[in-house]
Amino acid sequence: MNPDFEKHKLIPAIVQDQITKNVLMLAFMNRESFDKTLETGKVTFYSRSRDSLWTKGETSGNYLQYQSHYIDCDRDTILIFATPEGPACHLDNDTCFGEFENTGTDLGFLTDIISERKHNPSDSSYTNKLLDNLDKAAQKVGEEAVELVIEAKDNRNERFLEEAADLMYHYLVLLAAKDMDLSEVISILRKRMK
């Protein structure tokens, strides 16, 4: 489904970060800017004040790399998922809606890195060594789980968090080694909550 540019010459485009899902900004698109976004992979808008196209980041270098889009049911609003290369706001804020940081608790950034290693292996990568040895990956999850339990009994919160991070990383590598995705685990958890 495409936006209805016959009915609406300018359509609002909401841009969300692909990983954090935070809303970064709102601007407008016409058919030409929408097509250019799909063609170049860089999010491009129509500037009402300049009466011309503008690619976000063309002067600052803070591009929005297009990932995907969705059109609402009336075909008069576009939701764009993008990866920001720096602040989305011209005031140097992460978003155009204030000064909050564009961060989240989503582990997408880490699963993306692991996936990148899996598809573009490197002999020097620790992640690749684990991905290539399922037994070693499983063993590391067990070791890190034990270390986390040990640290839970002490009052060293920083060390506990470090062990929790180690366990999470090794767990995600094990999932990738088994060609499974964290979203599959989350789906099971959601079903259990019903």
C-alpha positions in Angstrom: 0.0 0.0 0.0 1.3 3.5 -0.9 0.4 6.9 0.5 -2.5 8.6 -1.3 -0.5 11.5 -2.9 -3.4 12.0 -5.3 -5.7 13.1 -2.5 -3.0 14.6 -0.2 -0.1 16.5 -1.8 1.8 16.6 1.5 1.6 13.8 4.0 3.0 13.8 7.6 5.9 11.4 8.1 6.6 10.2 11.7 10.2 8.9 12.0 10.9 6.3 14.7 14.3 4.8 15.6 14.5 1.3 14.2 16.1 -0.1 17.4 14.8 2.0 20.4 11.4 2.7 18.8 11.6 6.3 20.1 9.9 8.9 17.9 12.6 11.1 16.5 10.8 13.7 14.5 7.8 14.6 12.3 8.1 16.2 8.9 6.2 16.1 5.6 6.6 14.1 2.4 5.3 14.6 -1.1 5.5 11.9 -3.7 9.0 13.0 -4.9 10.5 12.9 -1.4 8.9 9.6 -0.6 10.3 8.1 -3.8 13.7 9.6 -3.2 13.8 8.1 0.3 13.1 4.6 -1.1 15.6 5.1 -3.9 18.5 6.5 -1.9 18.0 4.9 1.5 18.3 8.3 3.1 15.1 9.8 4.6 14.1 12.8 2.5 11.3 15.3 3.2 9.5 18.2 1.6 10.3 21.5 3.4 7.3 23.7 3.4 9.4 26.8 4.4 11.9 26.3 1.7 9.4 24.9 -0.8 11.9 22.1 -1.8 13.1 18.7 -1.0 15.6 18.2 1.8 17.4 15.1 2.8 17.8 15.0 6.6 21.5 15.3 7.3 22.7 16.8 4.0 24.3 19.7 5.8 25.0 18.2 9.3 25.9 14.7 8.3 23.3 13.4 10.7 21.4 11.3 8.1 18.4 9.1 8.9 19.1 5.8 7.2 15.8 4.4 5.9 14.9 0.9 7.1 11.2 0.4 6.4 7.8 2.2 6.4 4.2 1.7 7.1 1.1 3.5 5.8 -1.9 4.1 8.1 -5.4 2.9 7.2 -6.4 6.2 5.6 -3.2 6.3 3.5 -2.5 9.8 4.8 0.3 9.3 7.3 3.6 7.5 6.9 5.5 5.8 9.7 9.2 5.5 8.9 11.7 3.3 10.8 15.2 4.7 10.4 18.6 4.4 11.9 19.9 7.8 12.9 23.5 8.8 12.3 23.7 11.3 15.1 21.1 13.7 16.6 17.8 13.9 14.7 17.1 17.5 15.8 18.8 20.5 14.2 19.3 21.8 17.8 21.6 18.7 18.4 19.1 16.9 20.5 18.6 13.2 19.9 14.9 13.9 19.0 12.9 16.9 18.0 10.7 16.5 21.1 13.0 17.6 23.8 16.3 16.8 25.2 15.7 13.2 26.3 18.3 10.7 25.0 17.3 8.3 22.3 18.0 5.2 24.4 16.0 2.2 25.3 16.1 -1.2 27.0 15.7 -3.0 23.7 18.5 -5.5 22.9 18.2 -4.9 19.2 21.6 -3.2 19.0 23.3 -6.3 20.4 21.3 -8.8 18.4 22.2 -6.7 15.3 25.9 -6.9 16.1 25.8 -10.7 16.7 23.9 -11.1 13.4 26.5 -9.0 11.6 29.2 -11.2 13.0 27.3 -14.3 12.0 26.9 -13.2 8.4 30.3 -11.5 8.0 32.6 -13.7 10.2 36.1 -12.7 11.3 38.8 -15.1 12.6 39.7 -12.6 15.4 36.1 -12.3 16.6 35.2 -13.8 20.0 31.6 -13.8 19.0 32.4 -15.9 15.9 34.4 -18.4 18.0 31.2 -19.0 20.0 28.9 -19.0 17.0 31.1 -21.7 15.4 31.1 -23.9 18.5 27.7 -24.6 20.0 29.1 -26.6 22.9 31.3 -23.7 23.9 28.5 -21.2 23.6 26.2 -23.3 25.8 29.0 -23.8 28.3 29.7 -20.1 28.5 26.0 -19.4 29.3 26.2 -21.9 32.2 29.4 -20.4 33.5 28.0 -16.8 33.3 24.8 -17.9 35.0 26.7 -19.4 37.9 28.9 -16.3 38.2 25.7 -14.1 38.3 24.2 -16.2 41.1 27.5 -15.9 43.1 27.5 -12.1 42.7 23.9 -11.9 43.7 24.8 -13.1 47.1 27.3 -10.2 47.6 26.7 -6.5 47.9 28.9 -5.6 44.9 26.2 -4.2 42.6 28.6 -3.1 39.9 30.1 -6.6 39.6 26.6 -8.1 39.7 25.6 -5.9 36.7 28.7 -6.8 34.8 27.9 -10.5 35.2 24.3 -9.9 34.2 25.6 -8.2 31.0 28.0 -11.2 30.4 25.1 -13.6 30.8 22.8 -11.6 28.5 25.5 -11.4 25.8 26.3 -15.1 25.9 22.6 -16.0 25.9 22.0 -14.0 22.8 25.0 -15.6 21.1 23.7 -19.0 22.0 20.3 -18.2 20.5 22.0 -17.0 17.3 24.2 -20.2 17.2 21.0 -22.2 17.2 19.5 -20.0 14.4 16.9 -18.6 16.8 15.9 -15.1 17.6 15.1 -13.3 20.8 11.7 -12.3 19.4 10.7 -16.0 19.4 11.5 -16.1 23.2 9.5 -12.9 23.7 6.6 -14.4 21.8 6.5 -17.4 24.2 6.7 -15.1 27.2 3.8 -12.9 25.9 1.6 -16.0 25.4 2.4 -17.1 29.0 1.2 -13.7 30.3 -2.4 -14.1 28.9 
